[in-house]
Amino acid sequence: MYLLNNIKNILFPFYKEKKIREIFKILNDKNDINAMMVGGCVRNYLNKEMIGDIDIATIFTPSEIIKKFSNSKYKVIKTGIDHGTITLSRDGTNYEITTLRHDVETDGRHAKVLFTKNWHSDSDRRDFTFNAIYMDHKGKVFDPQNGIKNLREKKVKFIGDPQKRIEEDYLRILRYIRFSIHYQDFNNDEEILKIIKQNLNGITSLSKERMFNELNKIVNLDNFFTILLKKNLLEIFTIIFPECKYLNRFKGIDKNSYKKFIKSEKKLLFPLMLVDSTDNHNYFSYKYKVSNNLKEYLNFFHSNFLSAKQNKNFFNKDLKKNIFYHGKNNMKSLAKFIFINNKKKYLELNQILKKIENTNIPEFPITGKDLLKHGLKSGKKIGEAIKTIEKHWIENNFNLKNDQLKNLLKRYN
């Protein structure tokens, strides 16, 4: 992936993409640089990583940005106009443009800002040095905080006073953990870790949605498991997210196993961290207001992992029945959960996954029309009869003989 991104960055740098060139043509005068890209897109480009969102900083105020794009092909969205942010949207792609600013008052969640035309001043209020690297539309870099050096060294360094940066937004504690894991910066400054621990109470002021969004980014890192190697970071993480109490389940997962069994289904890490015989997963879902999709996913594991763990026939004799009730994908996920949880041999897991994939479930052969032909009258009895027959069909290994059907229907005639 690194080599592929490197080739792509050399031959097709992201800043030459058509829409980006159009945006900069509107923002920049012929001789003046009024806007530059900043943040993750620049950081990832320089580090030869995949580029996601495009953030642009500009000297123009929100009202000036709106005016400049009023007759363009871009939809203008007033995302966070009080903080200087306007979003341009076109063909399903968004570009955030934010006025240069500096914070004049913060409470750990929100900030009152003053707009500026000073690029150095704008860089001073950002979190880490490598997130304050600016790049113009020709690829020329402006690096007021020496972020490129820290990026090359894989060093996560706060801009200025770490205490102030954290007090401005306590989410930066989680961002520090995320970037430390991502860049494998485990030679963390003990003084910074001390400051972080002293400010952990500030986390309570954050919205649970912002916290979960950052947690999801951390968990989705390919090298997330390496947090186990750094005692101080692990301690901070578990203080912030006490519900994630089963990180030790990851200890037996090597790189190959991760790529083979987990990388394509990273949300499996949530039940691995959360699910046990208690309602720990429910509390987590309630606390962080997770999506219904994730809530149902966690509930599925909680409802079935004890049965799968204790019942020797769950993935053998009862496999067909369980696939019918839960689906192949859920059964594969549950198999991974059980085997990782129990640290069993992955060869056995491979065999079960193949078995699940190769198991075919026939369609239920009876319809309401069939029952009408057997003399049943339409109404509630049809629905009740179908449920009874289907249950018998499943328990009889998906077989149903004609005489069995007749006997079952007698109670409804």
VEXDREN-2710 file (C-alpha; in Angstrom, 1 decimal):
% VEXDREN-2710
k/r/px/py/pz
1/MET/0.0/0.0/0.0
2/TYR/2.9/2.4/0.9
3/LEU/4.5/1.8/-2.5
4/LEU/1.2/2.2/-4.4
5/ASN/0.4/5.5/-2.6
6/ASN/4.0/6.7/-3.3
7/ILE/3.6/6.1/-7.0
8/LYS/0.2/7.7/-7.0
9/ASN/1.5/10.8/-5.1
10/ILE/4.3/11.3/-7.6
11/LEU/2.3/10.8/-10.8
12/PHE/-1.1/12.1/-9.7
13/PRO/-0.7/14.4/-6.6
14/PHE/-4.0/15.1/-5.0
15/TYR/-3.7/18.9/-5.3
16/LYS/-3.9/18.6/-9.1
17/GLU/-7.3/17.0/-9.0
18/LYS/-9.7/19.0/-11.2
19/LYS/-12.2/20.2/-8.5
20/ILE/-9.4/21.2/-6.2
21/ARG/-7.8/23.3/-9.0
22/GLU/-11.2/24.9/-9.6
23/ILE/-11.6/25.8/-6.0
24/PHE/-8.2/27.4/-5.8
25/LYS/-8.7/29.3/-9.0
26/ILE/-11.7/31.0/-7.4
27/LEU/-9.9/31.7/-4.1
28/ASN/-6.5/32.8/-5.3
29/ASP/-5.6/35.9/-7.1
30/LYS/-3.0/35.7/-9.9
31/ASN/-0.1/36.7/-7.7
32/ASP/-1.3/36.1/-4.2
33/ILE/-1.8/33.0/-2.2
34/ASN/-5.1/33.4/-0.4
35/ALA/-5.7/29.8/0.5
36/MET/-3.8/26.6/1.3
37/MET/-4.6/23.0/2.2
38/VAL/-3.9/22.0/5.7
39/GLY/-4.3/19.2/8.2
40/GLY/-4.8/15.5/7.4
41/CYS/-4.7/15.7/3.7
42/VAL/-1.3/17.4/3.7
43/ARG/0.0/15.2/6.5
44/ASN/-1.1/12.0/4.7
45/TYR/0.2/13.2/1.4
46/LEU/3.7/13.9/2.8
47/ASN/3.7/10.5/4.6
48/LYS/2.5/8.7/1.5
49/GLU/-0.8/7.6/3.1
50/MET/-4.4/7.5/1.8
51/ILE/-5.9/11.0/1.6
52/GLY/-9.4/11.5/3.0
53/ASP/-11.1/14.8/3.6
54/ILE/-9.7/18.0/2.0
55/ASP/-9.4/20.9/4.4
56/ILE/-8.6/24.3/3.1
57/ALA/-7.5/27.4/5.1
58/THR/-8.1/30.9/3.7
59/ILE/-7.7/34.6/4.6
60/PHE/-11.3/35.2/3.4
61/THR/-14.1/35.5/5.9
62/PRO/-17.1/33.2/5.7
63/SER/-19.3/35.9/4.0
64/GLU/-16.5/36.4/1.4
65/ILE/-16.2/32.7/0.7
66/ILE/-20.0/32.4/0.2
67/LYS/-19.9/35.3/-2.2
68/LYS/-17.0/33.9/-4.2
69/PHE/-18.8/30.6/-4.7
70/SER/-22.4/31.9/-5.1
71/ASN/-22.3/31.5/-8.9
72/SER/-20.1/28.3/-9.0
73/LYS/-21.0/24.7/-9.5
74/TYR/-20.5/24.0/-5.8
75/LYS/-23.3/23.9/-3.2
76/VAL/-22.3/26.2/-0.3
77/ILE/-23.2/24.8/3.2
78/LYS/-22.8/27.0/6.3
79/THR/-21.3/24.2/8.4
80/GLY/-19.8/26.1/11.3
81/ILE/-20.0/29.7/10.2
82/ASP/-19.3/31.1/13.7
83/HIS/-16.0/29.3/13.6
84/GLY/-15.3/30.3/10.0
85/THR/-16.1/27.0/8.3
86/ILE/-17.9/26.7/5.0
87/THR/-18.4/23.4/3.2
88/LEU/-18.4/23.2/-0.6
89/SER/-20.2/20.1/-2.0
90/ARG/-20.2/18.8/-5.5
91/ASP/-20.9/15.3/-6.9
92/GLY/-20.9/13.7/-3.5
93/THR/-17.5/15.2/-2.4
94/ASN/-17.2/17.8/0.3
95/TYR/-14.4/20.4/0.8
96/GLU/-14.2/22.3/4.0
97/ILE/-12.9/25.9/3.8
98/THR/-12.1/27.6/7.1
99/THR/-11.0/31.2/7.7
100/LEU/-7.7/31.7/9.4
101/ARG/-8.4/32.3/13.0
102/HIS/-7.1/32.2/16.6
103/ASP/-9.0/31.2/19.7
104/VAL/-9.7/33.9/22.2
105/GLU/-11.7/31.9/24.7
106/THR/-12.2/28.1/25.1
107/ASP/-13.9/25.8/27.6
108/GLY/-12.5/22.5/26.6
109/ARG/-15.3/21.9/24.0
110/HIS/-16.1/25.1/22.2
111/ALA/-14.1/28.2/21.3
112/LYS/-14.7/31.8/20.6
113/VAL/-12.6/32.9/17.7
114/LEU/-11.2/35.9/16.0
115/PHE/-10.5/35.8/12.3
116/THR/-7.1/36.8/11.1
117/LYS/-5.0/37.0/7.9
118/ASN/-1.9/35.7/9.7
119/TRP/-0.9/32.1/8.8
120/HIS/1.4/31.8/11.8
121/SER/-1.3/32.8/14.2
122/ASP/-3.7/30.2/12.6
123/SER/-1.0/27.5/13.0
124/ASP/-0.5/28.3/16.7
125/ARG/-4.1/27.2/17.6
126/ARG/-3.8/23.8/16.0
127/ASP/-3.2/20.6/18.0
128/PHE/0.0/18.8/16.7
129/THR/2.9/20.1/14.7
130/PHE/2.2/17.7/11.7
131/ASN/-1.4/19.0/11.5
132/ALA/-0.1/22.6/11.0
133/ILE/1.6/22.0/7.6
134/TYR/0.1/24.0/4.8
135/MET/0.4/23.3/1.1
136/ASP/-0.6/25.6/-1.8
137/HIS/-2.2/24.5/-5.1
138/LYS/1.2/23.9/-6.7
139/GLY/2.5/21.6/-3.9
140/LYS/4.7/24.2/-2.2
141/VAL/4.8/23.6/1.6
142/PHE/4.6/26.2/4.4
143/ASP/5.7/24.6/7.7
144/PRO/5.6/27.1/10.6
145/GLN/5.7/24.6/13.4
146/ASN/8.4/22.3/12.1
147/GLY/5.8/19.6/11.6
148/ILE/7.6/17.8/8.7
149/LYS/10.5/17.0/10.9
150/ASN/8.2/15.5/13.6
151/LEU/6.3/13.6/10.9
152/ARG/9.5/12.0/9.5
153/GLU/10.5/11.1/13.1
154/LYS/6.9/9.8/13.7
155/LYS/6.8/12.1/16.7
156/VAL/3.4/13.3/18.1
157/LYS/4.2/16.7/19.4
158/PHE/1.7/19.3/20.7
159/ILE/2.1/22.9/19.4
160/GLY/3.3/25.2/22.1
161/ASP/2.1/24.4/25.7
162/PRO/0.5/20.9/25.8
163/GLN/-1.6/22.0/28.9
164/LYS/-3.2/24.9/26.9
165/ARG/-3.8/22.7/23.8
166/ILE/-5.6/20.1/25.9
167/GLU/-7.6/22.7/27.8
168/GLU/-8.8/24.2/24.5
169/ASP/-10.3/20.8/23.5
170/TYR/-10.1/17.7/25.7
171/LEU/-10.7/15.5/22.7
172/ARG/-7.1/16.1/21.9
173/ILE/-6.2/13.6/24.6
174/LEU/-7.9/10.9/22.4
175/ARG/-6.3/12.3/19.3
176/TYR/-2.9/12.0/21.0
177/ILE/-3.6/8.4/21.7
178/ARG/-4.7/7.8/18.1
179/PHE/-1.7/9.4/16.5
180/SER/0.7/7.7/18.9
181/ILE/-0.7/4.3/17.9
182/HIS/-0.8/5.2/14.2
183/TYR/2.8/6.4/14.1
184/GLN/4.0/4.0/16.7
185/ASP/5.3/6.8/18.8
186/PHE/5.6/4.9/22.0
187/ASN/8.6/6.9/23.4
188/ASN/6.0/9.3/24.8
189/ASP/7.2/12.3/26.8
190/GLU/6.5/11.4/30.4
191/GLU/5.7/15.0/31.2
192/ILE/3.0/15.0/28.5
193/LEU/1.5/11.8/29.8
194/LYS/1.5/13.4/33.3
195/ILE/-0.4/16.4/31.9
196/ILE/-2.9/14.2/30.1
197/LYS/-3.6/12.2/33.3
198/GLN/-4.1/15.4/35.2
199/ASN/-6.7/16.5/32.6
200/LEU/-8.7/13.3/32.3
201/ASN/-11.7/14.8/34.2
202/GLY/-12.1/17.2/31.3
203/ILE/-13.1/14.3/29.1
204/THR/-16.5/14.3/30.9
205/SER/-17.3/17.7/29.3
206/LEU/-17.2/16.2/25.8
207/SER/-20.2/15.0/24.0
208/LYS/-20.5/11.2/23.9
209/GLU/-20.9/11.3/20.1
210/ARG/-17.5/13.1/19.7
211/MET/-15.9/10.6/22.0
212/PHE/-17.3/7.6/20.2
213/ASN/-16.3/9.0/16.8
214/GLU/-12.7/9.3/18.0
215/LEU/-12.9/5.8/19.6
216/ASN/-14.1/4.4/16.3
217/LYS/-11.1/6.0/14.5
218/ILE/-8.7/4.5/17.1
219/VAL/-10.2/1.0/16.9
220/ASN/-10.1/1.1/13.1
221/LEU/-6.3/1.7/13.0
222/ASP/-4.6/-1.4/11.5
223/ASN/-2.1/-1.3/14.3
224/PHE/-4.6/-0.7/17.1
225/PHE/-3.5/-3.8/19.0
226/THR/-0.1/-2.3/19.6
227/ILE/-1.7/-0.2/22.4
228/LEU/-1.1/-3.3/24.5
229/LEU/2.7/-2.6/24.2
230/LYS/2.5/0.8/25.8
231/LYS/1.4/0.6/29.4
232/ASN/0.8/4.3/30.0
233/LEU/-1.3/4.8/26.8
234/LEU/-3.3/1.6/27.7
235/GLU/-3.9/2.9/31.2
236/ILE/-5.3/6.2/29.9
237/PHE/-7.4/4.5/27.2
238/THR/-9.0/2.1/29.8
239/ILE/-9.7/5.0/32.2
240/ILE/-11.5/6.9/29.5
241/PHE/-13.3/3.8/28.1
242/PRO/-13.8/1.5/31.1
243/GLU/-16.4/-0.6/29.2
244/CYS/-13.6/-1.7/26.8
245/LYS/-12.3/-4.1/29.4
246/TYR/-11.3/-7.1/27.3
247/LEU/-8.4/-5.7/25.4
248/ASN/-6.3/-8.7/26.6
249/ARG/-8.3/-10.8/24.1
250/PHE/-6.2/-9.3/21.4
251/LYS/-2.9/-10.6/22.8
252/GLY/-2.9/-13.8/20.7
253/ILE/-3.7/-12.1/17.4
254/ASP/-0.6/-11.8/15.1
255/LYS/-0.4/-9.7/11.9
256/ASN/-1.4/-12.5/9.6
257/SER/-4.4/-13.5/11.7
258/TYR/-5.5/-9.9/11.8
259/LYS/-5.3/-9.5/8.0
260/LYS/-7.1/-12.8/7.4
261/PHE/-9.9/-12.7/10.0
262/ILE/-10.4/-9.1/11.3
263/LYS/-9.2/-6.4/8.8
264/SER/-12.3/-6.9/6.6
265/GLU/-14.6/-6.7/9.6
266/LYS/-13.1/-4.2/12.0
267/LYS/-16.4/-3.7/13.9
268/LEU/-15.8/-7.2/15.3
269/LEU/-13.3/-5.5/17.7
270/PHE/-16.2/-3.9/19.5
271/PRO/-17.8/-7.2/20.7
272/LEU/-14.3/-8.5/21.4
273/MET/-13.7/-5.5/23.8
274/LEU/-17.2/-5.3/25.3
275/VAL/-19.2/-8.5/25.3
276/ASP/-19.5/-10.8/28.2
277/SER/-22.3/-12.4/30.2
278/THR/-23.3/-9.1/31.8
279/ASP/-25.1/-6.0/30.2
280/ASN/-21.7/-4.2/29.7
281/HIS/-22.4/-3.9/26.0
282/ASN/-25.9/-2.4/26.6
283/TYR/-24.4/0.2/28.9
284/PHE/-21.8/1.1/26.3
285/SER/-24.5/1.4/23.6
286/TYR/-26.6/3.6/25.8
287/LYS/-23.7/5.8/27.0
288/TYR/-22.3/6.5/23.6
289/LYS/-25.6/6.5/21.6
290/VAL/-24.2/4.1/19.1
291/SER/-26.1/3.3/15.8
292/ASN/-28.9/0.8/15.8
293/ASN/-26.7/-1.3/13.5
294/LEU/-23.9/-1.6/16.0
295/LYS/-26.3/-2.1/18.9
296/GLU/-28.0/-5.0/17.2
297/TYR/-24.6/-6.4/16.3
298/LEU/-23.5/-6.4/19.9
299/ASN/-26.8/-7.9/21.1
300/PHE/-26.3/-10.7/18.6
301/PHE/-22.9/-11.7/20.1
302/HIS/-24.2/-11.3/23.7
303/SER/-27.2/-13.6/22.9
304/ASN/-25.2/-16.3/21.2
305/PHE/-21.6/-16.4/22.4
306/LEU/-22.3/-18.5/25.5
307/SER/-24.3/-21.0/23.5
308/ALA/-21.6/-21.2/20.8
309/LYS/-18.9/-21.5/23.5
310/GLN/-20.7/-24.2/25.5
311/ASN/-22.6/-26.2/22.8
312/LYS/-20.3/-28.5/20.9
313/ASN/-22.9/-28.9/18.2
314/PHE/-23.3/-25.1/17.5
315/PHE/-20.9/-25.2/14.5
316/ASN/-21.5/-28.8/13.7
317/LYS/-24.8/-30.6/14.0
318/ASP/-26.8/-27.4/14.6
319/LEU/-24.9/-25.3/12.0
320/LYS/-27.6/-25.5/9.3
321/LYS/-30.2/-24.4/11.8
322/ASN/-28.1/-21.5/13.1
323/ILE/-27.3/-20.3/9.7
324/PHE/-31.0/-20.2/8.9
325/TYR/-31.8/-18.1/12.0
326/HIS/-28.7/-15.8/11.9
327/GLY/-27.3/-15.8/8.4
328/LYS/-23.8/-16.8/7.1
329/ASN/-22.1/-13.5/7.8
330/ASN/-23.2/-13.4/11.5
331/MET/-22.2/-17.0/12.0
332/LYS/-18.7/-16.3/10.5
333/SER/-18.3/-13.3/12.8
334/LEU/-19.4/-15.4/15.8
335/ALA/-17.0/-18.1/14.9
336/LYS/-14.1/-15.6/14.8
337/PHE/-15.2/-14.1/18.2
338/ILE/-15.3/-17.5/19.9
339/PHE/-12.0/-18.7/18.6
340/ILE/-10.1/-15.4/19.3
341/ASN/-11.8/-15.2/22.7
342/ASN/-10.6/-18.8/23.5
343/LYS/-7.3/-18.5/21.7
344/LYS/-7.9/-21.7/19.8
345/LYS/-5.9/-22.7/16.8
346/TYR/-6.8/-20.6/13.7
347/LEU/-6.6/-23.8/11.5
348/GLU/-9.8/-25.0/13.2
349/LEU/-11.4/-21.5/12.6
350/ASN/-10.5/-21.7/8.9
351/GLN/-12.2/-25.1/8.7
352/ILE/-15.4/-23.7/10.3
353/LEU/-15.5/-20.6/8.1
354/LYS/-15.2/-22.8/5.0
355/LYS/-17.9/-25.1/6.4
356/ILE/-20.3/-22.1/7.0
357/GLU/-19.6/-20.8/3.5
358/ASN/-20.3/-24.2/1.8
359/THR/-23.5/-24.9/3.8
360/ASN/-26.5/-24.3/1.7
361/ILE/-29.9/-23.7/3.2
362/PRO/-33.0/-24.7/1.2
363/GLU/-35.9/-22.4/0.8
364/PHE/-38.9/-23.1/3.0
365/PRO/-41.1/-25.2/0.6
366/ILE/-44.6/-24.2/2.0
367/THR/-46.5/-21.0/1.1
368/GLY/-49.9/-19.7/2.2
369/LYS/-51.4/-20.9/-1.2
370/ASP/-50.3/-24.4/-0.4
371/LEU/-52.1/-24.4/2.9
372/LEU/-55.3/-23.1/1.2
373/LYS/-55.1/-26.0/-1.2
374/HIS/-55.0/-28.3/1.9
375/GLY/-58.3/-26.9/3.1
376/LEU/-57.2/-24.2/5.5
377/LYS/-59.2/-21.0/5.5
378/SER/-57.4/-17.7/5.0
379/GLY/-56.8/-15.6/8.1
380/LYS/-54.7/-15.9/11.3
381/LYS/-54.6/-19.7/11.1
382/ILE/-52.6/-19.5/7.9
383/GLY/-49.8/-17.5/9.7
384/GLU/-49.8/-19.7/12.8
385/ALA/-49.7/-22.9/10.7
386/ILE/-46.8/-21.7/8.6
387/LYS/-44.8/-20.9/11.8
388/THR/-45.5/-24.3/13.2
389/ILE/-44.6/-26.1/10.0
390/GLU/-41.5/-24.1/9.5
391/LYS/-40.3/-24.9/13.0
392/HIS/-40.9/-28.6/12.4
393/TRP/-39.1/-28.4/9.0
394/ILE/-36.0/-26.8/10.7
395/GLU/-35.9/-29.3/13.6
396/ASN/-36.3/-32.2/11.1
397/ASN/-33.1/-31.1/9.3
398/PHE/-35.0/-29.1/6.7
399/ASN/-37.1/-32.0/5.6
400/LEU/-40.9/-32.3/5.5
401/LYS/-42.8/-35.3/4.2
402/ASN/-46.3/-35.1/2.9
403/ASP/-47.8/-37.2/5.7
404/GLN/-46.0/-35.1/8.3
405/LEU/-47.5/-32.0/6.8
406/LYS/-51.0/-33.5/6.9
407/ASN/-50.6/-34.4/10.6
408/LEU/-49.4/-30.8/11.4
409/LEU/-52.4/-29.3/9.6
410/LYS/-54.9/-31.4/11.5
411/ARG/-54.8/-29.1/14.5
412/TYR/-55.8/-26.1/12.2
413/ASN/-58.6/-27.7/10.3
END
